[in-house]
C-alpha cells in the first residue's frame, strides 16, 4: 500500500473484484461506467505486465545457469 492516502484508496479500490459503481441505490451513467471499467482493466493489465516481466526475468536467469 502507498503512503499517500488517496493513492492507497485507489489501490484498494482496484485490487478488489470488479463491481459496477453504485451510489445511493442507482448506477452511474454509461460514460462513467465505461471509464471506470477501462481504468479497472488498465490497472489489472499493468499488474499482469509486472508479473509477466518478473517471470521472464526468472526464466532468463534460469537459461543462463550452466547445466
N, C-alpha and C positions, 0 to 999 in steps of 0.2 A: 504494500500500500504506500501511497505517496504521503509526504509530509504536508503537502498542500491540501487543505480540507476539501476544496472544490474538486480538484483532480481526483482525490480519493473517493469522493462521492460518485463521480462519473465511472471510475474503475469498478467500484462495487456494482453500479447500475448495469454496466455492460458485461460483467462477469457472470451475472445471474442469467437464467434461461430467458429467452426472448418472450416478452409479453407485451401485447399492444398497450399503448398509453391510454389509461382510463382515468379520468379525473371527474369527480362529482357524478359518478354513475353514468357518464357518457363518454364515448370515444371521440378522439380528435378528428379533424378533417383529413381527407385523403392526402393532402400535401404534407401535413405534419407526420402522419403515419409513414408515408413513403420516405421522408427524410430520416426519421428515426430508424426505420428498417435498414436504410442504406448505411447509416452510421454504425449500427449494430453489426452488419455484415462486414464492414470495413475493419472494425475493431477485431473481429474474430479471424478475418483473413490475415491481419497483422500478427496475431498470436500464432496462427498456423505457420506463417512465414518464419517467425522466430524459431519455432520448434524444428521445422524442416532444415533451417540453416544450421542449427546445432547438430542435428542428425547427420547432415552432410559433413560437417567438421569431424565428427567422430568416425564416420566411415573413411574419410580421407586419412585420418591418423592411423586407423587400423590397416589401411592399404600400404602405408609407409613402413610398418613394422616388418622386420625380416622374419621369414618363416623358419 
